[in-house]
């Protein structure tokens, strides 16, 4: 039975980040993916993802500040451009579940440059938007877009270059703690001193036999690509990425890599398990998005081109989980709660630090194993 220092189960963006970060630390790394590399069954495929510092909780702002340094290091090591700065707007209507002041205090606590803008100021600088006068907006000049699939592939390539063994089509059926961890898979049995589970919607299948259950709300979500009437009006830096943080949350991107803009309804809650997932988008949700976009960002000639799906696995309060199991310290859980991509290089680094060094200097005190299912609406 082959032995490793670190085994990582699940090679989406968080698992791939942990694999390359652990490899950089000199660990002998095994990475296991149940599907093919680059598959569309999780949440790490497609093109663009938002990277931003604007957040209502200072712990997240602190971690994403570290992540910007890790993004830059990843680009340096791979020789690829992964993060494109666009600037970003967070729109907070008067009925927003999280007040604008929470964001402002969080940004100030971390010395993050930002602007608080009135609706008239937004319209003057970005006339593409039509927002009510009651909306308060926060502009984060450091916001940007990363290429999702390209990032995952770059991380995997770097992990292999540093000696990691990465296996696709290798389903993990059971993990058995005791003198390290034994990993039983569809392609044989392995041993590792530590195991990192970045298994998202499949996490409970592996930890429930150990007496642990993490409350997860699993849903099929979707985004739509649109062709705007005037493409030049929606290209960065003329047009920023944006988030509408109201009772219903929406988000969108400038043109990135193709002559389209992309938008989605965050946490539309189209609940289904991985086994139930259809990969067929909801016409109702697509229609609601088109209706919102037309009032928020009017463009009579805009046409929807395609809608694709992804999978959300949301924890209580939508908090990260970055923690070893209480009774099995050699098993470390990493869950991004459907907003982890922007943190990915730092998230993976912290997981690697926990596995290799047994500690991290990042503040992860709030990211333990959750005990409650209450309050799952936070961004």
N, C-alpha and C positions, 0 to 999 in steps of 0.2 A: 504494500500500500504506500503510494507516494505521499510524502509529507511536505508541508509548506509552513511558512511563518504566518501568513495571512491568507485566508480564503474569502472571496467576495462573491456573494450570491446576488445576481441581478445586475446586468451591465447596461442599464440606462445611463443617464448623465451622472447621477450621484454615485453609482457603483463604478462607472468608468473613471470618475474623478478620484475616488478612493483608491482604485487600482494604480493609477499613475502616481498619485501622491505617496502611497506606501512603497512603490517601486523606487521613487526618488530617494526615499529614506534607507534604501538598501535591503528591504525585506524581500524574501522569496515569496512571490505572490501568485495565487491561483484565482482566476476570475471565471465564473460559471454563468452562462446565460441559457435559459430554457428554450428560447426561440433563436432565430437567426439574428446576427448583428444588424442593427439598423431597422429592426422590425417596427410595425405600426400598431402593435397591440398595447402599448403603454402610453407614456406621455413625453417621450424624448425625441420624437421624429419631427418631420416637416422642417420648415426653414426658421422663421424668426421667433425669438423670445425677448421679452422686455428685461432690461437691467436698469434699476433705478434705486436711488437712495431715499426717496420720499416714502416714509412709512410712519404709522402712528405709534409704533413701539420702539423705544430707543435701542433695545437689544438687537433688533433686526437691522437698524441703521448702522450700528457699530459693526455687525458681522458683514454687512454688504460693503462697508468701507474697506474692510480687509479683503473682501472678494475682488474689488477692483484691482488691488495689487496682485492677487492671484491670477486674474484674467490677463493682466499685462505680462506676468511671468510665463503663463501658458503660451501666449502669443510669441514671446521671445524664444521659448524652447522649441516650438513647432515651426517657427518661421511663417506663420499664417496670420492673416487679419481676421479676427473673430468678432470683435466688439466694435460697432460703429456708433459714434456719438451723434445723437439727434436732438437732445433736449427732450423734456417730457412735462406734460401738464397733468395734474390731478385736479379734477373738478369735484367740488364738495357742495352739493345743493343744501338748502336750509334743513331738509329732512334727512340728511346723511346720518347713518347710524353711528359713525365715528366723527366727531366734530373736527373742523379744520384746525382748531387750536391744539388738538392732540398731535397732529402732524407737525405743526410749527414748533411746539415744545420739543418734540423728539428730534427734529432737525437741528434746532439750536443747541440742544444738549450734546450733540455730536459735532458741532461746529461745521455744519454742512451748508455751503452757499445755496441760497434759494431766494425766490421772490414770491410775495403774496400779491395777487393781482385781482382787480375788480373785473367784472364782466366787460365793461367798456374798454379797459386796457387790453384784455384778451382779444376782443374783436378788432381793435386797432392793429395789433401785431399779427393776428392770425384770423383774417376775415372769413376763413372757411368755416369757423364755428359760429353757431347762433345759440347763445346760452342766456338764460334769464338773468336779470339784474341781481337776483338773490343768491346767485352762485358765487362762492369764494374759490379762487383757483391758486394753486401752488405750482410754480415753475421750478423744475429741477434741471439746471443746465447740464448736469453730468449724465442724465438718463441716456440710454442707448439701446441698440438692438444687437443681439448675437445670433449667429446662425446655428440652429439647434443640431441638425444632423451632422454638420461639419465639425461642430464642437465635440460631439460624442466620438466621432471617428478619430479626431486629432488626439483626444485623451487616450483612446485605446491604442493608437499607433505609438504614442510616447511610452505607455506602459509596456508594450511589447519590446520597444527599443531598450528599455531599462531592465528587461529580462522577465517580465511577467508572462505567465502562461494563461492565455484566454481561450476558453472553449465555448463555442455556440452549440445549440441543439443538445444541451446537457441539462436535463431537468433534475433539480435537487428534490429528492423525495423525503429525506429525513436528516436532521442534524442531531447528533448525540453528544452532549457535553460530558466531559470526564477525561482528565489528563489531556487537556486541549479539547478539540472537537472532531468527531468523526462525521464525515459528510457522505451520505449514501445518495448516489445519483443514477440516472438512467444509463450512464456510461462508466460505471465503476465506483469504487469507494476511495475517498481521499481523507487525509488527516491534516489538520492545521492547529497551530497554537491558539489562534483567534479566528473567529468568523464574523464578518460584517454582512448583515442582511439589508440590502437596498432593494427589497422585493415588492415594495409598493402594495398593490391590491392583493398580492399573494402572501403577504407577511404572516398572517394568522395561521395559514396552513402549516407553517414550519414551527411556529412558537406555541401553538395551542397544545401539542403533545408535551410541552415543557411546563404547562400550567399557566400560560400567559395569554391574554387576549387583549388586543388594542382595538378600541372602538374606531371603526372606519366607515365612512359613508362613501360608497363607490358609485360613480356615475359616468355615463358617456356624455361628454361635452362636445362642442363643435365650434368651429370658426368658419367664416366666409371670406373669400377673396372677391373684391369688387374692382371693376374698371371704372375709374372716375372720368368725367367728361373732359377735364383739362388735367392731364397727367402732371404737368409742371407745377401745378398748385399744391401737389401732395408729395413732392419730393423733398427729402431732407437736404439742407437745413431749413428750407422754407416752411416745412410742415413738421411738427414734432409728433412723437408718440403721445398717447393720451389715455387716461383712465377716468371713467365716470363712476365716482364712489358714492352712489346713492343707495336707496333701499334695494334697487336692482343694479348690479354692477356690470358695466361694459368697458371694453378697452379696444384700442386700435393702434395701427402702425402706419407710418409713412411708406412710400414705395421702398421696397427693399429686395433687390435681386431680380425683380420682374416688374412689368408695367401695371401693377395692381396695388391696392391698399387692402389691408387685412383687418378684420374686426371680429369680436366675439362677445358673448354674454358669459361673464365669469360666474361659475357655480349656478348654472341653470337647473341643476338637480334633476337631470334625466337619469334616475337611479336604475342601475343594473349591475350585476356582477360580471366578472370577466367571462364566465360561462354563458351568460345571457346576452352579452354584447352583440349588437347587430351590425355595427359599422355603417348603418344607414342613418343619415342625418334626419332630424325632426323637422318637417316642413313648418310646423307651428313655431318652433324656436327660430328658424330662419326668417319667418315672416315678422316675428317680433323684433328681430335685429334690424331688418330693413326699415321697419316703421320707426324705430328709435333713431336710426342713422339719418333718416330723412328730416326729422325735426331738429336733431342736434347738429347735423352737418349737411345742410340742404344741398342737393345736387340732382336736379331732375333727370339728367342724362346718365347718372351712375347705374351700372348694371352688375348684378351678382354673377360671377363666373363659375365658382365651384365652392362647395362646402365639404369640409373634411372633419373627421371626429378624432377625439383623443379620450383618455381615461383619467378621471380625477379620483384620488383616494384622500379623503379629508379627515383629519384627526379632530378631536375635541378642541374648540377654540381655534382651529386651524393652525395649531402650534406644530413646529418641527418636533421630531423625535430624534435626538442624537444622544444615545445612552446605551450602556450595557444593561442587560437584564439584571434585575436585583439579585436573583438567586443563581444566575449563570453568567458570571462576569466575563467569560470568554466569548459570549455572544453579544455583539454590538448591533443596535438597530439604527438605521438611518431612514427617516421618512420626511419628505419635503412638503407634504400636505398641499400639494398642487400649487405651490408658489416658490419652489426651491431652485428653479433653473438659474435665476440671477445670482444665487449664492454658490453655484455648483463647485467651482474650484476650491473655495474656502470650506464648503461643506465636506468635500472629499478629503481635504487636508486635515480637518478636525477629526474625522473618522479614522484616518490613518494615524494621527497622533495618539488617539485613544488606544488604538490597536497595538502600535509599536512602542510608544513611550508610556502608555498608561495614564496620560494626562494631556490637557491642552491649555493654552493661555487665553483662549477665547472664552467669553462668558456664555456658557450653555446651561446655566443653572435652571432656566425655565423649560428646558427641552428634555425632561425626563420621560419615563414611561407613563402615559396618561392613565388616570384612574376613573375619569368621569366622561359622560357623553354629552354634557351640557354645553351650550354656548358655542355653536360651530359656525358662526357667521363672520368672524373677524378676518380682515385681510392682512 
